[in-house]
Amino acid sequence: MAQSPDNDGDSRPGANRIVLAHGGGGELTRRLLAERIVPKLANDLLAPLADGAVIDPPPGRLCMTTDAFVVQPLEFAGGDIGRLAVCGTVNDLAVMGAKPLALSLALVLEEGLDLDLLDRVMDSVAAAAAEAGVVVATGDTKVVEYHGAGGMTITTAGIGTLPANMPPDAGTIAAGDAVLVTGLLAEHGLAVMTARKGLGIRTTLRSDVAPLSGLVAAMLAAGGQVKFMRDPTRGGLAGLLADLSEQIGRNIEIDEQAVPLSPAARHASELLGLDPLTVANEGKVVAVVAADDAEKVLAACRGRALGKAAAIVGRIGQVSNWPLVELLTAAGGRRIVQRPYGEELPRIC
């Protein structure tokens, strides 16, 4: 059986770590919520601390999403599990064309977690929510025994409103449509991987984790026909396009030289033996745009801070009985792009 952490030689409730009593529903639970969680997320919807939030949504259809986050380490260059949880949920709404309204936040804390680390994560949650223009309207906190799972997991759900012509319809995708990415790829997964103990890798890489609702709104306001949007998280660009190819029954062709990668990401990928096309991203959108509108939407992306490195990386091909994704290599050859078989980078989102 795994042993409990040392707790600095002090397992009393006053020690600066999570103990099981913090989850018992008594005075320590009250203090944890009142001193370390609720004040950082303060808003009118959360204030009653009821079993749920009562929301008066604006006109329009509702869009809902949910996600769980188990990243290791909990903090990494460019972000942490709190920022990741908020942005990941907001972005799932954004690529559906929805305007995010509110989130729920469930914390599962492991005994022994440093309370100062919890404070930093909650500060990050609050900052990311403010950046994204959403509130944490309701939530829950549980404490579990120490078992070496990393100290904290977060589960979120989010709701947003959809305009009448959303979400994008992949069924309208046609040959010649452009495949667009909104920025440099692979930075989140590589930043998390190189932050892990024992690798000894020095790099300037930072996670790209960011809320994308503003960027998506600019893309949609550009006046072009955006037929498909998704954020390339686990499985990266390769996994996303492989799924899309199967969904629409068409080949997809991408140009290796057009794929935006920073020198640091390229170097880290080579060092770790990873294909950057399969590495997770948390602040990018992949979109399919009507051929005649591609440059218009691309310009809208590049006019936003999060889209300055946007690029058109490929085109949709013809209908096929065996749809596949092909990469036109820098050497002039072709190779089939496949989704990763398993989890190349464990616990990255």
C-alpha positions as CSV (number, residue, x, y, z in Angstrom):
1,M,0.0,0.0,0.0
2,A,1.3,3.5,-0.8
3,Q,2.5,5.5,2.2
4,S,1.1,8.9,3.1
5,P,3.4,11.8,2.4
6,D,5.6,13.1,5.2
7,N,3.5,16.2,5.7
8,D,6.6,17.9,7.1
9,G,6.4,15.7,10.1
10,D,3.1,17.2,11.1
11,S,-0.3,15.6,10.2
12,R,-2.3,18.0,12.4
13,P,-5.1,20.1,10.7
14,G,-2.8,23.1,11.0
15,A,-0.1,21.7,8.7
16,N,0.1,23.4,5.3
17,R,-1.1,20.4,3.3
18,I,-4.4,18.8,2.5
19,V,-5.5,16.1,5.0
20,L,-8.4,13.8,4.8
21,A,-10.3,15.8,7.3
22,H,-10.5,18.6,4.7
23,G,-13.0,16.5,2.9
24,G,-15.1,15.4,5.9
25,G,-17.7,18.1,5.7
26,G,-16.8,19.7,9.0
27,E,-14.9,22.8,10.1
28,L,-11.8,22.1,8.0
29,T,-14.0,21.7,4.9
30,R,-15.6,25.0,5.7
31,R,-12.2,26.7,6.1
32,L,-10.9,25.2,2.9
33,L,-13.8,26.6,0.9
34,A,-14.1,29.9,2.7
35,E,-10.4,30.7,2.7
36,R,-8.9,29.2,-0.4
37,I,-11.5,28.5,-3.0
38,V,-14.7,30.6,-2.9
39,P,-13.0,34.0,-2.5
40,K,-10.9,33.5,-5.6
41,L,-14.0,32.6,-7.7
42,A,-16.4,35.1,-6.2
43,N,-19.5,35.9,-8.4
44,D,-23.2,36.3,-8.0
45,L,-24.0,32.8,-9.3
46,L,-21.6,31.0,-7.0
47,A,-22.3,33.2,-3.9
48,P,-25.4,31.2,-2.6
49,L,-23.2,28.1,-2.4
50,A,-26.3,26.0,-3.1
51,D,-26.3,22.6,-4.7
52,G,-26.5,24.1,-8.2
53,A,-26.5,27.5,-10.0
54,V,-29.6,29.1,-11.3
55,I,-28.8,30.7,-14.7
56,D,-31.0,32.9,-16.9
57,P,-29.5,32.2,-20.3
58,P,-29.8,34.8,-23.1
59,P,-31.8,33.9,-26.2
60,G,-30.5,31.0,-28.3
61,R,-29.8,27.3,-28.1
62,L,-27.6,26.0,-25.4
63,C,-24.3,24.1,-26.0
64,M,-22.8,22.0,-23.2
65,T,-19.5,20.2,-22.8
66,T,-17.6,18.4,-20.0
67,D,-14.0,17.4,-19.5
68,A,-11.5,16.0,-17.0
69,F,-7.9,17.1,-16.4
70,V,-5.1,15.0,-15.0
71,V,-2.0,16.7,-16.2
72,Q,1.4,16.0,-14.7
73,P,3.2,18.0,-13.5
74,L,0.5,20.2,-12.1
75,E,2.5,23.3,-13.1
76,F,4.5,23.7,-16.3
77,A,5.9,26.5,-18.4
78,G,3.0,28.6,-19.6
79,G,0.3,27.2,-17.4
80,D,-1.0,24.7,-14.8
81,I,-3.9,22.4,-14.3
82,G,-6.3,25.2,-13.3
83,R,-5.7,27.3,-16.5
84,L,-5.8,24.1,-18.5
85,A,-9.2,23.2,-17.1
86,V,-10.8,26.5,-17.8
87,C,-9.3,27.0,-21.2
88,G,-10.0,23.4,-22.3
89,T,-13.7,23.7,-21.5
90,V,-14.1,27.2,-23.0
91,N,-12.4,26.0,-26.2
92,D,-14.6,23.0,-26.6
93,L,-17.6,25.4,-26.5
94,A,-15.8,27.9,-28.8
95,V,-15.1,25.5,-31.6
96,M,-18.8,24.6,-31.6
97,G,-19.5,28.2,-32.4
98,A,-20.9,28.9,-28.9
99,K,-20.3,31.9,-26.7
100,P,-19.2,30.5,-23.3
101,L,-21.4,31.6,-20.3
102,A,-20.5,29.6,-17.2
103,L,-18.5,26.6,-15.9
104,S,-18.7,24.1,-13.1
105,L,-15.5,23.1,-11.4
106,A,-15.0,19.8,-9.4
107,L,-11.7,19.4,-7.5
108,V,-10.5,16.0,-6.3
109,L,-7.6,16.7,-4.0
110,E,-5.2,14.1,-2.7
111,E,-4.1,14.1,0.9
112,G,-0.6,15.7,1.2
113,L,-1.2,18.3,-1.5
114,D,0.6,21.5,-0.7
115,L,-2.0,24.2,0.1
116,D,0.3,26.9,-1.4
117,L,0.1,24.9,-4.7
118,L,-3.7,24.7,-4.4
119,D,-3.7,28.5,-3.9
120,R,-1.7,29.1,-7.1
121,V,-4.0,26.8,-9.1
122,M,-7.1,28.5,-7.8
123,D,-5.6,31.9,-8.6
124,S,-4.9,30.6,-12.1
125,V,-8.5,29.3,-12.5
126,A,-9.8,32.8,-11.5
127,A,-7.4,34.6,-13.9
128,A,-8.2,32.2,-16.9
129,A,-12.0,32.6,-16.3
130,A,-11.7,36.3,-16.3
131,E,-9.6,36.2,-19.5
132,A,-12.2,34.0,-21.1
133,G,-15.2,36.1,-19.9
134,V,-16.9,33.2,-18.0
135,V,-17.8,32.6,-14.3
136,V,-17.4,29.4,-12.3
137,A,-21.0,29.1,-11.2
138,T,-21.0,25.9,-9.2
139,G,-18.6,23.2,-8.1
140,D,-17.6,20.5,-5.7
141,T,-14.5,19.5,-3.7
142,K,-13.5,16.0,-2.6
143,V,-10.4,14.8,-0.7
144,V,-9.0,11.3,-1.3
145,E,-6.3,9.2,0.3
146,Y,-2.7,9.6,-0.9
147,H,-2.0,7.1,-3.7
148,G,0.6,8.8,-5.8
149,A,-1.8,10.0,-8.5
150,G,-0.3,13.5,-8.8
151,G,-2.1,15.5,-6.1
152,M,-5.1,16.9,-7.9
153,T,-7.6,16.2,-10.7
154,I,-10.2,18.7,-12.0
155,T,-13.5,18.0,-13.8
156,T,-15.3,20.8,-15.5
157,A,-18.5,21.3,-17.4
158,G,-19.4,24.4,-19.4
159,I,-22.5,25.9,-21.1
160,G,-22.7,28.5,-23.8
161,T,-25.2,29.9,-26.3
162,L,-25.3,29.0,-30.0
163,P,-26.4,31.4,-32.8
164,A,-28.9,30.1,-35.3
165,N,-26.3,29.0,-37.9
166,M,-24.0,27.1,-35.6
167,P,-22.4,24.6,-35.1
168,P,-20.4,24.3,-38.3
169,D,-21.6,21.5,-40.6
170,A,-18.9,19.1,-41.7
171,G,-21.4,17.6,-44.1
172,T,-20.8,20.6,-46.4
173,I,-17.1,20.1,-46.8
174,A,-16.1,19.8,-50.4
175,A,-13.0,19.1,-52.5
176,G,-10.6,22.0,-52.5
177,D,-11.7,23.4,-49.1
178,A,-8.7,24.7,-47.1
179,V,-7.4,23.2,-43.9
180,L,-6.3,26.0,-41.6
181,V,-4.5,26.0,-38.2
182,T,-4.4,29.1,-36.1
183,G,-0.8,28.9,-34.8
184,L,2.3,27.0,-33.9
185,L,1.7,23.3,-33.1
186,A,2.8,20.8,-30.5
187,E,3.9,23.4,-27.9
188,H,1.6,22.3,-25.0
189,G,2.5,18.6,-25.1
190,L,6.2,19.2,-25.5
191,A,6.2,21.9,-22.7
192,V,4.6,19.5,-20.3
193,M,6.8,16.6,-21.3
194,T,10.1,18.6,-20.9
195,A,8.9,19.8,-17.5
196,R,8.9,16.3,-16.0
197,K,11.6,15.4,-13.5
198,G,14.5,13.4,-14.7
199,L,14.6,14.4,-18.4
200,G,17.0,17.2,-17.9
201,I,15.8,19.0,-21.0
202,R,16.3,22.8,-21.2
203,T,14.0,24.6,-23.6
204,T,12.2,27.9,-24.2
205,L,9.0,26.0,-24.9
206,R,5.8,27.2,-23.2
207,S,2.4,25.7,-23.3
208,D,0.0,27.4,-25.7
209,V,-3.0,27.0,-23.3
210,A,-5.3,29.9,-23.8
211,P,-9.0,30.6,-24.2
212,L,-9.9,30.7,-27.9
213,S,-13.5,32.2,-27.9
214,G,-12.3,35.6,-29.0
215,L,-10.2,34.2,-31.9
216,V,-13.0,32.0,-33.0
217,A,-15.5,34.9,-32.9
218,A,-13.1,36.8,-35.2
219,M,-12.9,33.9,-37.6
220,L,-16.7,33.6,-37.8
221,A,-17.1,37.4,-38.2
222,A,-14.7,37.5,-41.2
223,G,-17.6,36.6,-43.5
224,G,-16.2,33.3,-44.8
225,Q,-17.8,29.9,-44.7
226,V,-16.2,28.0,-41.8
227,K,-17.4,24.5,-42.2
228,F,-15.6,22.7,-39.4
229,M,-13.7,23.7,-36.2
230,R,-12.0,21.6,-33.5
231,D,-9.1,22.0,-31.1
232,P,-6.3,19.5,-31.7
233,T,-5.8,18.3,-28.2
234,R,-4.9,14.6,-27.6
235,G,-3.8,13.0,-30.8
236,G,-2.8,16.4,-32.2
237,L,-3.3,17.5,-35.8
238,A,-2.7,13.9,-37.0
239,G,-5.5,12.4,-34.9
240,L,-7.9,15.2,-35.6
241,L,-7.5,15.0,-39.4
242,A,-7.6,11.2,-39.4
243,D,-11.0,11.4,-37.6
244,L,-12.2,14.0,-40.0
245,S,-11.2,12.1,-43.1
246,E,-13.1,9.1,-41.9
247,Q,-16.1,11.2,-40.9
248,I,-16.5,12.9,-44.3
249,G,-15.2,10.0,-46.4
250,R,-12.6,12.2,-48.2
251,N,-8.9,12.2,-48.5
252,I,-7.0,15.1,-46.9
253,E,-3.6,16.4,-48.1
254,I,-1.3,18.5,-46.0
255,D,1.9,20.2,-46.8
256,E,4.8,19.5,-44.3
257,Q,6.5,22.8,-45.2
258,A,3.3,24.8,-44.4
259,V,2.8,23.3,-40.9
260,P,3.7,26.0,-38.4
261,L,6.3,24.7,-35.9
262,S,8.7,26.8,-33.8
263,P,12.4,25.8,-33.9
264,A,12.2,24.8,-30.2
265,A,9.2,22.5,-30.9
266,R,11.0,20.9,-33.8
267,H,14.1,20.3,-31.8
268,A,12.3,18.9,-28.8
269,S,10.3,16.6,-31.0
270,E,13.5,15.2,-32.6
271,L,15.1,14.9,-29.2
272,L,12.2,12.9,-27.7
273,G,11.5,10.9,-30.9
274,L,8.0,12.3,-31.3
275,D,6.0,13.3,-34.4
276,P,4.9,16.9,-33.7
277,L,1.7,16.2,-35.7
278,T,0.6,13.8,-33.0
279,V,1.4,16.1,-30.0
280,A,-1.4,17.8,-28.1
281,N,-2.2,21.5,-28.3
282,E,-4.4,23.5,-26.0
283,G,-4.5,26.9,-27.6
284,K,-5.1,26.2,-31.3
285,V,-8.0,25.6,-33.7
286,V,-8.1,23.5,-36.8
287,A,-10.7,24.8,-39.3
288,V,-11.9,23.8,-42.7
289,V,-12.9,26.8,-44.7
290,A,-14.5,27.2,-48.2
291,A,-11.7,27.6,-50.8
292,D,-12.8,31.0,-51.8
293,D,-12.9,32.3,-48.2
294,A,-9.7,30.8,-46.9
295,E,-7.5,33.9,-47.2
296,K,-10.2,36.1,-45.6
297,V,-10.5,33.8,-42.6
298,L,-6.7,33.5,-42.4
299,A,-6.3,37.3,-42.3
300,A,-8.9,37.5,-39.5
301,C,-6.8,35.0,-37.5
302,R,-3.5,36.8,-38.1
303,G,-5.2,40.0,-36.8
304,R,-5.5,38.5,-33.3
305,A,-2.7,37.9,-30.9
306,L,-3.5,34.2,-30.6
307,G,-3.6,33.8,-34.4
308,K,-0.5,35.6,-35.7
309,A,1.2,32.4,-36.8
310,A,-2.0,31.0,-38.5
311,A,-1.4,29.1,-41.7
312,I,-3.2,27.2,-44.4
313,V,-1.7,23.7,-44.2
314,G,-3.6,21.6,-46.7
315,R,-6.7,20.9,-48.8
316,I,-9.6,18.5,-48.8
317,G,-9.5,15.9,-51.5
318,Q,-12.0,13.7,-53.3
319,V,-14.4,11.2,-51.9
320,S,-12.7,7.9,-51.3
321,N,-13.7,4.4,-50.2
322,W,-10.6,4.3,-48.1
323,P,-10.2,7.9,-46.9
324,L,-6.7,8.8,-45.6
325,V,-4.6,11.8,-44.7
326,E,-1.4,12.3,-46.7
327,L,1.6,14.5,-45.9
328,L,3.5,16.0,-48.7
329,T,7.0,15.9,-47.3
330,A,9.7,18.5,-47.6
331,A,11.7,16.0,-49.5
332,G,9.0,15.7,-52.2
333,G,7.6,12.4,-51.1
334,R,4.3,11.4,-49.5
335,R,3.5,9.5,-46.3
336,I,0.2,8.5,-44.7
337,V,-0.6,10.4,-41.5
338,Q,-2.1,8.2,-38.9
339,R,-3.5,8.9,-35.5
340,P,-1.2,7.7,-32.7
341,Y,-1.8,4.1,-31.6
342,G,-1.8,4.8,-27.9
343,E,-0.8,7.6,-25.5
344,E,2.6,8.9,-26.5
345,L,2.6,11.6,-23.8
346,P,0.7,10.4,-20.7
347,R,-1.2,12.8,-18.5
348,I,-0.9,16.0,-20.5
349,C,-4.4,17.3,-20.4
